[in-house]
Amino acid sequence: MSAAISVRNLFRYFGTLKAVDGVSFDIPHGSVCGFVGANGAGKTTTMRMLATLDYPTLGSAEVCGINVVNHPDKVRALIGWMPDQFGNYEHMTVLDYLDFYARALGYTGSERRSRIEEVMAFADLVPLADRLSNKLSKGMTQRLCLGRALLHDPQVLIMDEPAAGLDPRARVELKHLIRILAEEGKTIFISSHILSELGEMCDSLLFINAGRIVHHGDADSLKLGSDAGGGVYYDVQVDGPPESVSDWAVLSSDVEIMETRKRGARIRIPTNESARAADVLGRMVREGLRVTEFHREERNLEDAFIDILGQIEEGAPGLTPPPHPGTAAPTGPTTLGSVTDDPIPPDESPPPVT
C-alpha cells in the first residue's frame, strides 16, 4: 500500500530563491509526522504544495497515491488543511461558519446537520455555537479551524503551526485532539516551533533547513543521539562526597566533567557506544566510587535540532541528501510543464484557496 504522503525530489522556486530544494520523504498511513524548521526553511511552501494551493517547479507529490498537480480535486477530497492563519467573517456565528462550509462541501439536509454536530462535539465547539466567529480567543479560533478541516472527514490532515500563540491549556487540548485523530487512523502532517510537544505527539520528525530535509526519524533516536562532537552525557550519583566523581574524572582520559551536582556530577563520554559507557561505570566501581545511579541523559529536541544545523554549517557529510535517484536537480527556475505527465500552462494561476 502506498504512503499517505509521498514526495519525490520536490522543488519550488520564487524567482531565483529556492524555497524548496529537492525534498523527498514518505509518511505512512495512520502516523503523525512533525515538520520542524526555522522561519523561511520551506515548511509552509511544502505544505501548501501538498494542499494543492501552490504548484511545484519540479518533482512530484502524492496524497494517498494521487498526484497533487494532476488531480487536485481528488486530493482536496482526501485532505483537511489547517493553515497558520485563516479567514473568517463578521456577523457570522460559529454554527453559521461551519454550516456555510458544509454546504460548500456539498452536504445537504440531515446529513449536513449530522456532520456539523459531530464536528462541533469533537472540537468542543457546542458551547460556542452562537459566538461570533471573528470574536473568539486564539484557542477557540484554532478549534474552529480544526472543525472546518474535519467537516468532510479527510484521511490526511495538514496542519501548519496549529499551536502558535496558544496558551498552555489550549496546547494541551489541541495535542489531545490530535492524538485522538491519530488513533482513529488519520494521517497527520504538522509543523510547529514547539519541538517538545511535537516529540510527545509525533511518531516521526522531519527537519528541514534551507529547503532541504536534513533529518527524518523518530524523536527517541534524537533524544538519545550524540552531541555535535559525538559525545553523550551521563548523570552519576554516588553514596559519598559528590566531589569524588570530579576527582576521579580528572584522572580519566576518556571522561570529561561537565558539572558538579548535589549528589555527584554530570559527565561526558566522547562516544555513544554503550560498551564504552559500561567500561566507564565498571572502572568507577573498581576504583572505589560508590555509584548509586548512572544513567544517560536525554537531549531535548531543541538541542538536537541545533546540533544538526551546527553539523551542516561545519560541512558534515550525509546531512544534505542528494536528489531522488533518476531525477536531475534543476540549475535554475523551470517551467511548470516539467512537473508531471500532464503539463500545466506556465501562465495558469495557482488553484484557488478554499
matplotlib code that plots the C-alpha trace (Angstrom):
import matplotlib.pyplot as plt

x = [0.0, 1.3, 2.3, -0.3, 2.0, 4.8, 7.2, 9.9, 12.6, 10.2, 11.5, 9.8, 11.4, 10.3, 12.5, 16.0, 15.0, 15.0, 12.2, 12.1, 15.2, 14.9, 12.7, 11.9, 10.0, 7.2, 4.7, 2.9, -0.9, -2.1, 1.0, 1.7, 4.7, 6.2, 7.7, 10.4, 12.5, 13.3, 11.3, 11.9, 13.1, 10.4, 7.8, 4.8, 5.7, 5.9, 2.6, 0.9, 2.0, 0.7, -2.6, -2.9, -2.6, 0.8, 2.5, 5.9, 8.6, 9.8, 9.2, 6.2, 3.9, 1.2, -1.5, -2.8, -1.3, -2.9, -0.7, -1.5, -0.9, -2.7, -5.7, -6.1, -9.9, -9.4, -6.6, -8.8, -11.4, -8.8, -7.1, -8.0, -6.0, -5.4, -3.3, -1.5, -3.9, -7.4, -10.2, -13.5, -16.4, -18.0, -21.5, -21.2, -21.5, -19.5, -22.5, -23.2, -19.5, -19.5, -22.8, -21.5, -18.5, -20.6, -22.9, -19.8, -18.6, -21.9, -23.6, -27.4, -30.3, -29.9, -26.5, -25.2, -26.7, -25.3, -21.8, -21.8, -23.0, -20.2, -17.5, -18.7, -18.9, -15.4, -13.8, -15.7, -17.5, -21.0, -20.8, -19.6, -22.3, -23.8, -20.5, -19.3, -16.6, -14.3, -14.6, -13.0, -9.8, -6.8, -7.5, -11.2, -10.3, -7.9, -10.6, -12.9, -10.3, -9.8, -13.6, -13.7, -10.9, -12.7, -16.1, -15.6, -13.9, -10.5, -8.0, -5.0, -4.7, -2.1, -1.6, 0.7, 1.7, -1.7, -0.2, 1.3, 0.1, -1.9, -1.8, -0.6, -4.2, -5.2, -2.0, -2.8, -6.3, -5.1, -2.5, -5.2, -7.4, -4.5, -3.8, -7.5, -7.5, -4.3, -5.9, -8.8, -6.4, -5.9, -2.5, -1.4, 1.4, 2.0, 4.5, 5.4, 8.1, 7.3, 9.6, 9.0, 5.3, 6.0, 8.2, 5.3, 2.6, 4.5, 5.7, 8.4, 10.0, 11.2, 13.8, 14.1, 16.8, 17.2, 14.6, 16.3, 15.4, 18.3, 16.7, 13.8, 13.4, 11.7, 12.0, 13.5, 16.5, 17.2, 16.9, 19.4, 21.7, 25.1, 26.1, 27.9, 31.2, 29.8, 29.7, 26.9, 26.1, 25.5, 24.3, 26.3, 25.2, 27.3, 27.0, 29.6, 31.2, 29.9, 33.4, 34.7, 33.2, 35.0, 38.3, 38.0, 37.1, 40.2, 42.4, 40.4, 41.4, 38.1, 35.7, 35.0, 33.4, 30.7, 29.1, 29.3, 25.9, 24.4, 24.9, 27.5, 28.2, 27.3, 29.9, 30.6, 31.8, 33.1, 31.2, 27.6, 28.8, 27.1, 30.2, 32.3, 29.7, 29.8, 33.6, 33.5, 30.9, 33.0, 36.1, 34.3, 33.2, 36.5, 38.3, 36.2, 33.3, 30.1, 27.8, 24.1, 22.9, 24.3, 22.0, 22.3, 20.7, 18.2, 18.8, 15.8, 14.7, 15.7, 19.3, 19.2, 17.9, 20.6, 23.3, 22.1, 22.2, 25.7, 26.9, 25.5, 27.4, 30.6, 30.0, 29.3, 28.5, 25.2, 23.0, 22.1, 20.7, 21.1, 18.2, 16.0, 17.6, 16.6, 15.7, 18.2, 18.1, 17.4, 20.1, 17.6, 13.9, 12.0, 8.5, 5.6, 5.4, 8.3, 6.3, 4.0, 3.0, 0.0, 1.7, 0.1, 0.3, 3.0, 0.6, -2.1, -2.8, -2.5, -5.6, -7.9, -7.6, -10.5]
y = [0.0, 3.5, 6.0, 8.6, 11.3, 10.7, 13.4, 12.9, 15.5, 18.4, 21.9, 25.3, 28.4, 32.0, 33.8, 32.7, 31.8, 28.0, 27.8, 24.0, 22.4, 18.7, 17.4, 13.7, 11.8, 9.4, 9.5, 6.2, 5.9, 6.5, 8.2, 11.7, 13.4, 16.6, 19.2, 21.3, 24.2, 27.8, 30.6, 30.6, 27.0, 25.8, 24.3, 26.3, 26.2, 22.4, 22.1, 24.5, 22.3, 19.2, 21.1, 21.9, 25.7, 26.1, 24.4, 22.7, 23.9, 20.3, 16.9, 15.1, 14.9, 12.4, 12.1, 8.5, 7.7, 10.7, 13.3, 16.8, 18.6, 16.2, 15.6, 18.5, 18.0, 14.3, 15.3, 18.0, 15.4, 13.5, 16.2, 18.6, 21.8, 23.8, 26.9, 29.1, 31.9, 31.6, 34.0, 34.3, 36.6, 39.4, 38.8, 35.0, 32.7, 29.6, 27.5, 29.6, 29.4, 25.6, 25.4, 27.6, 25.3, 22.2, 23.5, 24.4, 20.8, 19.5, 18.3, 18.7, 18.2, 15.8, 14.7, 18.2, 18.8, 15.5, 16.2, 19.7, 18.3, 15.6, 18.1, 20.6, 17.9, 16.6, 20.1, 21.2, 24.0, 23.3, 26.0, 28.4, 27.8, 31.3, 33.2, 35.4, 33.6, 36.6, 37.4, 34.2, 33.7, 32.2, 28.7, 28.8, 30.0, 27.1, 24.7, 26.2, 25.9, 22.3, 21.7, 23.2, 21.0, 17.9, 18.5, 16.2, 13.5, 13.7, 10.8, 13.2, 16.4, 19.0, 21.4, 24.5, 25.8, 25.0, 25.6, 29.0, 31.6, 29.2, 29.3, 26.1, 24.8, 25.3, 23.5, 20.5, 20.4, 20.5, 17.8, 15.6, 16.1, 15.3, 12.0, 11.0, 11.7, 9.5, 6.7, 6.9, 6.2, 9.6, 10.7, 14.0, 16.2, 19.0, 21.8, 23.6, 25.6, 23.9, 20.8, 19.3, 19.0, 17.5, 14.9, 13.9, 13.6, 12.6, 9.2, 10.7, 14.1, 15.8, 18.6, 21.0, 23.6, 26.0, 24.0, 20.6, 17.7, 17.2, 14.6, 12.1, 9.8, 9.2, 11.6, 9.0, 8.5, 12.2, 12.4, 9.6, 10.8, 12.3, 16.0, 17.7, 16.2, 12.7, 12.7, 11.7, 12.8, 10.8, 11.7, 10.0, 9.9, 8.4, 7.5, 9.8, 13.2, 14.4, 15.8, 12.3, 12.0, 15.1, 14.0, 10.6, 12.1, 14.4, 11.3, 9.6, 10.4, 9.4, 11.2, 14.9, 16.5, 18.9, 19.9, 19.0, 18.3, 17.8, 14.0, 13.6, 15.0, 15.3, 13.7, 13.4, 10.3, 11.1, 8.2, 6.9, 3.3, 1.5, -0.7, 2.4, 3.6, 0.1, 0.3, 3.7, 2.5, -0.6, 1.5, 3.8, 0.9, -0.9, 2.3, 2.9, 5.1, 4.0, 4.6, 4.6, 5.9, 6.0, 7.0, 8.5, 12.0, 12.6, 15.7, 18.0, 18.3, 21.9, 20.9, 18.1, 20.4, 23.0, 20.2, 19.1, 22.7, 23.1, 20.0, 21.3, 24.6, 22.6, 20.6, 17.2, 14.6, 12.9, 15.8, 17.2, 14.2, 14.1, 14.3, 11.2, 8.6, 9.1, 12.8, 15.6, 18.7, 21.9, 24.5, 27.4, 28.2, 25.8, 25.8, 24.1, 21.7, 19.7, 18.7, 16.0, 14.0, 16.3, 19.7, 22.8, 26.0, 28.3, 31.2, 29.4, 30.8, 28.5, 26.7, 28.9, 28.9, 27.1]
z = [0.0, -0.9, 1.7, 2.8, 1.7, -0.8, -2.0, -4.6, -5.4, -5.0, -5.9, -5.6, -6.9, -6.4, -9.0, -8.1, -4.5, -3.8, -1.2, -1.5, -2.8, -3.8, -0.9, -0.7, 2.1, 2.8, 5.6, 6.4, 6.8, 10.3, 11.6, 13.0, 11.5, 12.8, 10.4, 12.0, 10.7, 11.2, 9.7, 5.9, 5.8, 3.5, 5.8, 4.7, 1.0, 1.1, 2.9, 0.5, -2.4, -0.7, -0.1, -3.8, -3.1, -4.9, -7.9, -7.7, -10.0, -10.4, -8.8, -7.6, -4.6, -3.9, -1.3, -0.9, -4.3, -6.1, -7.8, -6.3, -9.6, -12.0, -9.8, -7.3, -6.8, -5.8, -3.4, -1.8, -1.0, 0.9, 2.9, 5.7, 5.5, 8.7, 7.9, 10.4, 9.6, 8.0, 7.1, 9.0, 8.6, 10.5, 11.8, 11.3, 14.3, 14.8, 13.8, 10.7, 9.7, 9.8, 8.1, 5.3, 4.7, 5.0, 2.2, 0.1, 0.5, -0.8, 2.4, 2.4, 4.8, 7.7, 6.6, 6.8, 10.3, 11.5, 10.2, 11.8, 15.1, 15.1, 14.3, 16.9, 19.6, 18.8, 18.8, 21.8, 19.8, 21.0, 23.8, 21.2, 18.6, 18.9, 19.4, 16.5, 14.6, 14.5, 18.2, 19.5, 21.5, 19.8, 21.2, 20.3, 16.8, 16.3, 17.3, 14.8, 12.1, 13.0, 12.9, 9.4, 8.3, 9.6, 8.1, 5.1, 7.3, 5.5, 5.6, 5.8, 7.9, 7.0, 9.9, 9.7, 13.1, 14.8, 18.3, 17.6, 20.0, 22.2, 25.9, 27.8, 28.4, 24.7, 23.6, 25.8, 24.4, 20.8, 21.5, 22.9, 19.8, 17.5, 19.3, 19.1, 15.4, 15.0, 17.0, 14.5, 11.7, 10.2, 8.9, 10.4, 9.0, 11.5, 11.7, 14.9, 16.6, 19.9, 19.5, 22.9, 22.1, 18.7, 20.4, 22.6, 19.9, 16.8, 15.5, 13.4, 12.8, 9.6, 10.0, 7.1, 6.6, 3.6, 1.7, 2.2, 4.5, 7.0, 9.3, 9.2, 12.1, 15.5, 18.4, 20.7, 18.4, 18.5, 22.3, 22.7, 20.0, 20.5, 20.5, 17.6, 18.8, 19.1, 22.8, 25.2, 28.8, 31.9, 35.3, 38.0, 41.7, 44.5, 48.1, 49.5, 48.7, 45.3, 44.6, 44.4, 40.8, 39.7, 41.3, 39.6, 36.2, 36.2, 36.2, 33.4, 29.8, 28.3, 30.7, 30.8, 33.9, 32.8, 36.1, 39.8, 41.2, 44.7, 44.7, 42.1, 38.7, 35.0, 32.8, 29.1, 27.3, 23.8, 22.1, 22.1, 22.2, 25.1, 25.7, 26.4, 29.0, 30.6, 30.8, 32.5, 35.0, 35.7, 36.4, 38.7, 40.8, 40.8, 41.8, 44.8, 43.8, 45.5, 42.5, 43.3, 39.9, 36.4, 33.6, 30.2, 29.8, 27.0, 24.9, 24.4, 20.7, 20.5, 21.3, 18.8, 16.1, 16.8, 16.8, 13.3, 12.0, 13.5, 11.7, 8.5, 8.9, 9.5, 6.3, 7.9, 5.3, 4.9, 6.1, 2.7, 0.8, -3.0, -5.3, -5.7, -8.0, -11.6, -11.4, -12.0, -9.9, -11.8, -12.0, -12.1, -12.4, -14.7, -16.2, -14.7, -17.7, -16.2, -13.1, -14.4, -17.5, -17.9, -18.4, -16.9, -18.9, -17.3, -17.2, -15.4, -12.0, -8.9, -7.6, -5.6, -1.8, -0.3]

ax = plt.figure().add_subplot(projection="3d")
ax.plot(x, y, z, "-o")
ax.set_aspect("equal")
plt.show()
